[in-house]
Amino acid sequence: MSTRHERDNFRKHPSGHQKRLKQDKKKQYLLKQHGAFDKFLRETSILPNAENTIENNDGGKEIQNNNSDNSMESDKLINENKLGTHSTKAISFFGVVQRIYCLFSSSTGRWDILKKYCDLYTLKPLSETRWECRVNSVKALRFQLPSVIEALEEVSNTTNDPKTKSEAHSLVINELNSYEFVISLVIWYEILVEVNVVSKSLQSINMHLEVSISMLKGLIQFFEKYRNSGFHSAKITANKISEDLDINKEFKKTRKRVKKSHFSYEGPDNSIEDAELKFKYDFFNAVIDQALNSMNERFLQFNTFNNNFGFLYEIGQLKNMNNEDLMKNCKDLQNILSDGDSKDIDSIELYEELTILRNIIDDSKTALQILSLLKKMMGSFPNTYIALRIILTIPVTSATAERSFSKLKIIKNYLRNTISQDKLSKLALISIENKIAESLDYNDIIDIFASQKARKKTF
């Protein structure tokens, strides 16, 4: 019988085995070329920029290791985005927090031990979408860390389950009694508290665009200031907590990894040897940079929306705007709401309508109240009416839509698994518009339903 090598020689096209061998050789070659490519970047001054340099003890700059987690890619802040997803230490921190909650919540006896020691705050599970859950989970540990450690020690001493005993002992010795965990706890709490304030404002039903932009701008300024001085202040707070818990105030030192050079022209990797400095750049700066990228992206979206539609949110305030600026805003809005030859509004007519309307409307009226008033004017201000309808239906945030989708999980449970799509949509509409549904008179609805379903005809 012929071997695979002999059969491959007679093939007109490469077999799958040959393709895999070729791909493996290509990957190995590319891995060997990484060092040469990094050296080329350093020599051509592409790599050392503001984010990839660190200050040394002499006041100069050193090139930071390109393989570290300090260079953060911008991630969209959807659900207020996920900070620290590019930092291993940031992810492992929340893993420890979830392990503590799961250990106590999986048993009523262990939960009673926790309540005996922690009477100020209750441990909360993590949530992927709600920032408030993350704040509460970190807050319970931030202000009750000694009590949580005592509860874990009692669980470790009283339980008969080997797995539970090992888990509790491991959390106390390896995680909670670590100085890195204490300073991470302080940093995450200070970050999440500030983010949660702005997050609640953005999720409000009566969200005001200018107020939200100013709060988002203030949050960006906080992160910029916190990046410069926050690590030092967090270290002071962590030192006080560590002294109370008798924790050694030292960062974990890792063994320096020596990489073999495959080419003579490869330069050595400039890794950070100082444990504190490495923790600062791998954890603190990584989280702050990711937050700044996400907040700047969201601020740019809000600012663009405000520049296009902001002048219509407070028509009463247009009294203080000169005619040239008002005309410019109307023309810009027409360009945005135009598609080729078709356009939703006419800038000149909108300008004339707003010139009259700004003297009629009170300064305190919102855009929704003005729209309700224009409905009663029987089409006297058609362009303003169309523009207000457009800006009020554009979702600035997705919080309201997400709340609507969250209702589906409550409505379509396992008892209603075979519900039809039409009925599900109607039940979801009743649940979403629950305020309108509560104001309805059920007796009139029952009479209408009975008259439609009645089999007997009245003559």
ZAMARGU-4260 file (C-alpha; in steps of 0.2 Angstrom, whole numbers, plus 5000, padded with zeros to 4 digits):
<rodrens>
0) 5000/5000/5000 | 5006/5018/4996 | 5010/5029/5010 | 5002/5047/5013 | 5018/5055/5006
5) 5018/5044/4990 | 4999/5048/4988 | 5002/5067/4990 | 5016/5067/4976 | 5003/5061/4963
10) 4989/5074/4968 | 4986/5088/4956 | 4980/5099/4971 | 4987/5100/4989 | 4978/5090/5001
15) 4971/5096/5018 | 4986/5089/5027 | 4998/5098/5016 | 4988/5114/5018 | 4989/5112/5037
20) 5008/5110/5036 | 5010/5125/5026 | 4999/5135/5038 | 5009/5129/5053 | 5025/5134/5045
25) 5018/5151/5040 | 5013/5154/5058 | 5030/5149/5065 | 5038/5160/5053 | 5027/5175/5058
30) 5030/5172/5077 | 5049/5172/5074 | 5047/5189/5065 | 5038/5198/5079 | 5054/5203/5087
35) 5061/5211/5071 | 5045/5220/5068 | 5045/5228/5085 | 5063/5233/5083 | 5058/5241/5066
40) 5044/5251/5075 | 5055/5257/5088 | 5069/5263/5076 | 5056/5272/5065 | 5048/5281/5081
45) 5031/5273/5077 | 5030/5264/5093 | 5035/5277/5107 | 5020/5288/5109 | 5011/5296/5124
50) 5002/5280/5128 | 5017/5268/5125 | 5030/5277/5136 | 5033/5278/5154 | 5043/5290/5165
55) 5059/5283/5173 | 5068/5288/5189 | 5079/5301/5180 | 5064/5310/5173 | 5066/5303/5155
60) 5055/5292/5145 | 5057/5273/5142 | 5048/5263/5129 | 5034/5252/5137 | 5033/5234/5133
65) 5021/5232/5118 | 5014/5215/5124 | 5007/5223/5140 | 4989/5227/5142 | 4992/5245/5144
70) 4987/5250/5126 | 4968/5249/5126 | 4957/5248/5111 | 4941/5258/5111 | 4926/5249/5115
75) 4908/5255/5112 | 4900/5259/5128 | 4883/5250/5126 | 4876/5246/5142 | 4888/5258/5148
80) 4901/5249/5142 | 4913/5236/5151 | 4928/5243/5159 | 4943/5233/5161 | 4939/5219/5149
85) 4956/5221/5142 | 4965/5219/5159 | 4968/5202/5166 | 4969/5208/5184 | 4953/5219/5182
90) 4943/5203/5176 | 4950/5192/5189 | 4945/5205/5203 | 4927/5203/5198 | 4929/5185/5197
95) 4934/5185/5216 | 4919/5196/5220 | 4908/5183/5212 | 4916/5169/5220 | 4913/5176/5237
100) 4895/5179/5234 | 4892/5162/5227 | 4900/5154/5242 | 4888/5162/5254 | 4873/5162/5243
105) 4873/5143/5239 | 4869/5139/5257 | 4857/5146/5270 | 4868/5142/5284 | 4883/5151/5276
110) 4872/5166/5272 | 4867/5167/5291 | 4885/5167/5296 | 4888/5182/5283 | 4873/5191/5291
115) 4880/5189/5308 | 4896/5198/5303 | 4889/5210/5290 | 4875/5220/5295 | 4878/5236/5285
120) 4877/5230/5267 | 4872/5214/5259 | 4883/5205/5246 | 4876/5207/5228 | 4879/5197/5213
125) 4888/5204/5198 | 4878/5210/5182 | 4884/5212/5164 | 4872/5226/5160 | 4868/5235/5176
130) 4881/5246/5184 | 4872/5248/5200 | 4874/5230/5204 | 4892/5231/5201 | 4893/5246/5213
135) 4883/5238/5226 | 4894/5222/5225 | 4910/5231/5227 | 4903/5243/5240 | 4898/5229/5252
140) 4916/5223/5251 | 4924/5240/5252 | 4916/5245/5269 | 4915/5227/5276 | 4931/5219/5271
145) 4936/5214/5289 | 4919/5207/5293 | 4919/5197/5276 | 4936/5189/5281 | 4929/5184/5298
150) 4914/5176/5290 | 4925/5166/5278 | 4936/5161/5292 | 4921/5154/5302 | 4914/5145/5287
155) 4931/5137/5284 | 4932/5132/5302 | 4914/5125/5304 | 4910/5117/5288 | 4912/5098/5285
160) 4913/5100/5266 | 4931/5099/5259 | 4927/5109/5244 | 4919/5123/5254 | 4933/5123/5267
165) 4946/5124/5253 | 4937/5138/5244 | 4934/5149/5259 | 4952/5146/5265 | 4959/5150/5248
170) 4948/5166/5247 | 4955/5172/5264 | 4973/5168/5261 | 4976/5170/5243 | 4964/5184/5238
175) 4957/5195/5252 | 4973/5196/5262 | 4982/5202/5246 | 4987/5220/5245 | 4984/5221/5227
180) 4966/5215/5230 | 4964/5229/5243 | 4970/5243/5232 | 4960/5236/5217 | 4944/5236/5228
185) 4947/5255/5232 | 4951/5260/5214 | 4935/5250/5207 | 4924/5258/5220 | 4929/5276/5217
190) 4927/5273/5198 | 4910/5264/5199 | 4902/5277/5210 | 4906/5291/5198 | 4901/5281/5183
195) 4884/5276/5192 | 4879/5294/5195 | 4880/5298/5176 | 4873/5281/5171 | 4857/5285/5181
200) 4856/5302/5173 | 4857/5294/5155 | 4844/5281/5159 | 4831/5293/5166 | 4815/5295/5156
205) 4815/5314/5158 | 4833/5315/5153 | 4839/5333/5148 | 4852/5333/5134 | 4862/5347/5139
210) 4862/5341/5157 | 4868/5324/5152 | 4882/5331/5141 | 4888/5342/5155 | 4888/5327/5167
215) 4897/5316/5154 | 4910/5330/5152 | 4912/5331/5170 | 4915/5312/5171 | 4928/5314/5158
220) 4937/5327/5168 | 4936/5316/5183 | 4944/5302/5174 | 4958/5313/5167 | 4962/5320/5184
225) 4960/5303/5193 | 4973/5296/5180 | 4986/5308/5187 | 4983/5307/5205 | 4971/5293/5209
230) 4983/5279/5211 | 4992/5289/5225 | 4976/5293/5234 | 4970/5275/5232 | 4986/5269/5239
235) 4985/5279/5254 | 4967/5273/5257 | 4973/5255/5254 | 4987/5257/5266 | 4975/5262/5280
240) 4964/5246/5277 | 4979/5235/5276 | 4986/5241/5293 | 4969/5237/5301 | 4969/5220/5293
245) 4988/5217/5296 | 4991/5214/5277 | 5009/5216/5270 | 5009/5231/5260 | 5019/5224/5245
250) 5014/5220/5227 | 5017/5203/5220 | 5033/5201/5211 | 5033/5190/5195 | 5048/5181/5188
255) 5056/5190/5174 | 5053/5180/5158 | 5068/5178/5147 | 5064/5176/5128 | 5076/5168/5116
260) 5082/5179/5102 | 5080/5170/5085 | 5089/5184/5076 | 5105/5194/5080 | 5096/5211/5077
265) 5082/5208/5089 | 5082/5220/5103 | 5078/5215/5121 | 5060/5218/5128 | 5060/5233/5140
270) 5048/5225/5153 | 5044/5233/5169 | 5053/5226/5184 | 5046/5236/5198 | 5030/5227/5204
275) 5021/5243/5209 | 5024/5252/5193 | 5019/5236/5183 | 5003/5235/5193 | 4999/5253/5190
280) 5001/5251/5171 | 4994/5234/5169 | 4978/5238/5180 | 4976/5256/5184 | 4980/5264/5168
285) 4972/5250/5158 | 4955/5253/5166 | 4956/5272/5166 | 4962/5273/5148 | 4947/5261/5143
290) 4935/5272/5152 | 4941/5288/5144 | 4940/5280/5127 | 4922/5274/5130 | 4917/5291/5138
295) 4925/5301/5124 | 4916/5291/5111 | 4899/5293/5120 | 4902/5312/5123 | 4906/5314/5104
300) 4889/5306/5100 | 4880/5317/5112 | 4888/5332/5106 | 4885/5329/5088 | 4866/5326/5092
305) 4866/5342/5103 | 4874/5353/5089 | 4861/5346/5076 | 4845/5346/5087 | 4849/5355/5103
310) 4842/5372/5098 | 4824/5364/5097 | 4824/5357/5114 | 4821/5374/5122 | 4812/5385/5109
315) 4808/5398/5122 | 4827/5401/5125 | 4828/5406/5106 | 4823/5423/5111 | 4841/5426/5116
320) 4848/5419/5099 | 4851/5431/5085 | 4843/5429/5068 | 4859/5424/5059 | 4863/5409/5071
325) 4845/5404/5071 | 4845/5404/5052 | 4861/5394/5052 | 4854/5381/5063 | 4838/5379/5052
330) 4849/5376/5037 | 4860/5363/5045 | 4844/5354/5051 | 4837/5354/5033 | 4853/5347/5027
335) 4853/5333/5040 | 4834/5329/5036 | 4837/5329/5017 | 4839/5314/5006 | 4843/5319/4988
340) 4829/5330/4981 | 4817/5325/4995 | 4817/5335/5012 | 4807/5334/5027 | 4807/5352/5032
345) 4811/5369/5023 | 4824/5379/5032 | 4816/5396/5027 | 4799/5391/5033 | 4806/5384/5049
350) 4815/5400/5053 | 4800/5410/5050 | 4789/5399/5061 | 4802/5399/5075 | 4804/5418/5074
355) 4785/5419/5079 | 4785/5404/5090 | 4799/5409/5102 | 4789/5424/5107 | 4773/5414/5111
360) 4781/5399/5121 | 4786/5400/5139 | 4804/5397/5143 | 4800/5383/5155 | 4790/5372/5142
365) 4799/5356/5136 | 4799/5350/5118 | 4786/5337/5122 | 4774/5351/5129 | 4777/5362/5114
370) 4773/5347/5103 | 4756/5344/5112 | 4753/5363/5110 | 4756/5363/5091 | 4744/5349/5089
375) 4730/5360/5095 | 4735/5374/5083 | 4729/5365/5068 | 4744/5365/5057 | 4750/5383/5059
380) 4768/5377/5062 | 4770/5362/5051 | 4789/5362/5049 | 4792/5365/5068 | 4779/5351/5071
385) 4789/5339/5060 | 4806/5343/5067 | 4800/5341/5085 | 4792/5324/5081 | 4808/5318/5073
390) 4820/5324/5088 | 4808/5317/5101 | 4807/5299/5092 | 4826/5298/5090 | 4832/5288/5105
395) 4847/5296/5113 | 4850/5281/5124 | 4844/5263/5123 | 4839/5262/5141 | 4820/5264/5137
400) 4821/5251/5123 | 4831/5239/5134 | 4818/5240/5148 | 4805/5235/5135 | 4814/5220/5130
405) 4817/5215/5148 | 4798/5214/5150 | 4798/5199/5137 | 4807/5188/5150 | 4793/5191/5162
410) 4779/5189/5150 | 4785/5174/5140 | 4790/5162/5154 | 4790/5143/5154 | 4771/5143/5157
415) 4768/5153/5141 | 4781/5144/5130 | 4768/5141/5116 | 4761/5159/5116 | 4758/5166/5098
420) 4768/5181/5092 | 4752/5192/5090 | 4747/5189/5108 | 4765/5191/5115 | 4766/5208/5106
425) 4749/5214/5113 | 4754/5208/5131 | 4771/5217/5129 | 4762/5233/5124 | 4751/5233/5139
430) 4766/5229/5150 | 4777/5243/5142 | 4763/5256/5143 | 4757/5251/5160 | 4753/5269/5165
435) 4740/5271/5151 | 4734/5253/5155 | 4731/5258/5173 | 4721/5273/5168 | 4708/5263/5157
440) 4691/5259/5164 | 4690/5240/5164 | 4671/5240/5164 | 4670/5248/5147 | 4683/5236/5140
445) 4673/5221/5146 | 4657/5228/5139 | 4665/5231/5122 | 4673/5214/5122 | 4656/5206/5127
450) 4647/5215/5113 | 4660/5209/5100 | 4659/5191/5106 | 4641/5189/5109 | 4632/5176/5099
455) 4614/5183/5101 | 4609/5197/5090 | 4598/5211/5097 | 4583/5216/5086
</rodrens>
